[in-house]
Amino acid sequence: EVQLLESGGGLVQPGGSLRLSCEASGFTFKMYAMTWVRQAPGKGLEWVSNINGRGSETYYADSVKGRFRMSRDNAKNTVYLQMNTLRAEDTAIYYCAKDACDTANCYGVDSWGQGTLVTVSS
Amino acid sequence: DIQMTQSPSTLSASVGDRVTITCRASQSISNWLAWYQQKPGKAPNLLIYKASSLESGVPSRFSGSGSGTEFTLTISSLQPDDFATYYCQQYNDYPLTFGGGTKVEIK
């Protein structure tokens, strides 16, 4: 059974930093791309970032590019999201997710963590 | 960036109704579209991928169709467990993007 356990959320002041972690189990971690998706209170889903299995390629939403950095440690089965220069509009539940992929492409997200709440407020 | 537009934003329906949700992409995404269901306080759940492929374990009353820029999610006979919010997501190009969501409410 796939399990994704996020940690690191909390209250941070505007301009501050936070690092989210997501520990994965139940699948061959290094073989799968991983994704962060966020959801502001009462709002829809927003794709944030994605990293390939080797950790050599990362992609970001325009809203976080230059401020957030996604990385992974395949030896620890863990992905990270380093969030810098945080703004009030970054307040959201952050979900860690496993990409659904076949041998050639990824085509969705098939497993999600429970989410961790990040609140940016003074 | 590719913009995804869902309609309607809210839909009121009764148990047993046939329900259709539309998702339009601002440019062609071939069939690189996924649909998710989300219930309050829960993470989303993948229903459909590659526009029309049913994810394992998802009831067959859910179906997806379309290609290019216009896509639909159909629930053939709405069940009590289906009242939720539905999102489309394009997987054609980065940055990946979600539609704004469609909330299916009890009529």
Interface residues (C-beta under 8 A of the other chain):
Chain A: T35 V37 G44 L45 E46 W47 N50 Y59 Y60 A61 D62 Y95 A97 A100 N105 C106 Y107 G108 V109 D110 W112 G113 Q114 G115
Chain B: D1 W32 A34 Y36 Q38 A43 P44 N45 L46 Y49 K50 E55 T85 Y87 Q89 Y91 Y94 P95 L96 T97 F98 G99 G100 G101
